[in-house]
Every structure is written in C-alpha cells, then in structure tokens.
Amino acid sequence: MKYKITLALIFINFLVYSQVIEWSINHKINRSDFQGKIPDKTINHAGTSYNVSYEIISTSIWTGKIQTRTFAIFDKAESWLNESFYTDELLNHEQKHFDIAQIFAYKLQKLINKEIKNSKDFNSKISYLSKIIGDECTAFQEKYDLQTDHGTILEKQKEYDKIIENELLNYR
C-alpha cells in the first residue's frame, strides 16, 4: 500500500508542476497556463506554443509491428498572454490553436497507421511523415490567424470554431 501511495504522489506532483498540457477533450487551457515571457516588440496579444508528438506504445518482438499514439501538447513555459488585452474571445482563439494541433496529431496517427507496418518502416519514414504533418499544421495555423485576424474578426472566428469542432469530431 505504501508503494501505491508513493507512486500516486509522484504522479500528482508531476501533473501539478508539469510545464506541458496534453490535449484533452475535457480540458481547456486557461489564462494561468500562459506562463511564458511576452516577446519584445510584438504586436500580438498572445502566443500559443504547441507541438504534435508521438510515442511508441508497443513493438512486437515477433513481427516488428509498432503501435503508436499521437497527441498535441501545449507548452506553458513558452506560451504567453498579454494580460492588458485579455478577453474570453482571445482565450478561445488560443484554445483553437491548440485544438488545430490535435487535429494534426490525429492526421499524423492516420498517416502512421497507413504507412508504417513495422520497426524498419518506422525508422525510415517517421521523420518524413512528421515533417509533412508539421508543415500542413503550420500552414493551417497561419491561414487561421490571417483569416480571423488573430481572432479579432468575430464572424470569421465563429466559422473557424465550427470547422475546428467538426474536424475534431471527424477524427475522434
């Protein structure tokens, strides 16, 4: 029992002090998650630092078949928010950046499942597949910011809110 309590405390401690948040349908980022330094000479009101990541869950020693899991993470230490410009709309816009990253994590998973059959495939293809998805994600994020003017065109923001919500539902 003592061992279980120690493990539980270590896990809770890790979550409380962790500098990253893994995307979850049940968790939305909040203003206190933006802990990074505001860049000098920026005209933006906030910046979301995200990453599309993967992990190997298992590898068969008999067939070499690999199972992976992909996910988006939000980096608290690199994400920043200028409190003088804070609004719920701004927070929603930044949440959508994180949601977009998760959409591309789902796309990466789909691509991995299609293209990678074993550890040899994994070793030869994962960098290329990650780059393809990373480039697509970056292009989509830039288009999103451009068309919503960083969330300030509320009608366009609402359109993207629906697009992003539908994409998340389609991939889940």
N, C-alpha and C positions, 0 to 999 in steps of 0.2 A: 504494500500500500504506500509506503514511504517513497518508493521508486516512482510510482504513478503520480504522486503529488509533485515531486520534483520535476518530472517531465512536463506536467501541466503548467507549473510556474515558469519554466523556461520558455515554453511556447507562448504563454500570455505575455511575458516580458518581451519576447521577440516581436510580437504584434504591436505592442504599445509603443516600442521605441523604433520600430522599423521606419525606414525613410522611403519605402515604396508601398504603393497600394496596388494589389492585383484587382483587375476589373471584375466586378460582380454586378449582376442584375439587381441585387438587393442593397447595394451600397453606392451612394452618390458622394462625390467629392464635396467638401465644404470649404469655406474661406480659410479655416485654420490649417488646411492641408497645403496651402501655398506658403512655403517657408523659405523660398529662395530669395536672393538679393535682386532687387529691381535693377536691370541693366542701365548703365549710364546712357544718356541721350536717347532713350527710347520714346517713341510716340505712342506705343501700345499701352493698354491699361492692365494687361495680364499676359502671362505666358505659361502654357502647359507643356511640361516635359514628359513625354511618353516614350514607350518602347514596345515593340512587338517581339515577344520572346517565345522560346520553345524549351521543352525539356524532354529527355528520353525517359519514358516510363518503364519500358522493359525491352529486353533483347533476348530472343530465343537462341540458346546455345546450339540448338539442332538445325534450325533453318536460317538463322541470322535475321529473322523478321523483327523489325523495330516498331514499337508503338511510341508515339509522341503525343504531347499535349502542348497546344499553343495558347498564349494569353497575352493580354496587354497589361502593362504596368504604368503607373503614374509615379513620377519621381518628385517627392515633396521638397527635397533639398534644392532642386533645380527649377521647380515651378514657382512662379511669383505672381503677386497681385498687388496693384497699387490701391490701397485702401481708400484713397480720396475719390476713386472712380467706381467703387464697388456698387453693384446693383445685383438683384436676383437674375436679371437678364444676362449680365456679364458672366455670372457663375454658370448659368445654363449653357451659354456659348462655350465656355471652357470644358464643361462636362461633355458636351458633344464632341469636342476634340478627342477626349478620352474614349468615348463610345466609337468614334470612327476608327481609332486604333484597334479596338476589339473586333470590329468588322473585318479589318485586315488580318487580325490574328485568326479569325475563322477562315478567311480565304487562304491563308498560309496552311492551315490544317488540311483543308480540302486538297490543295496542291501537293502537300506531302503525301497524303493518302493515295493520290493518283500516281505520283512519280517515284516514290521511294518504296521499294519492296523488301530491302534487306540492308545490312550494315554497309555493304560496298556501295550501294546506291546512295545511302545517307552521306557517307564520306565524300562522294564525288559530286553530289547535287545540292546539298543543303545551303551552301553559301550562295550559289546562283539563285535558288528559289527564294531565299530570304531577301536577296537584293531586288529581285523582280517585285516582290510584295512591298518591300520598303519604298521603292521608287513610286509605285502606284499609290501607296498611302500618302506619301509626301505630296504628290500631285493633287490628290483629292483634298487634302488638308488646305493646300494653298488656294484651290478653287473655292472651297468653303469659305475661307476668310475673305477672299476677293468678292464673292457674290453677296455675302452678308455684310460686307464692310466691317469685319470683326464683330459681328453681332449687332451692329447699330441699325441695320435695315430690318426692322422687326418683322415685316411681312415675309421677307426672304428667309429670315431666321426660322420662322414658323414652318415654312416649306421644308427647310432642311431638317428641322426637328422630326417631321413626319417621315421624310426619306430615310433618315438615320434609324428611327424607331422600326420602320418596316424592314430595313436591311438586317438589323439585329434579330428580328423575329424570323426572317427567312433563313438565317444561318444557324440558329439555335437548334 
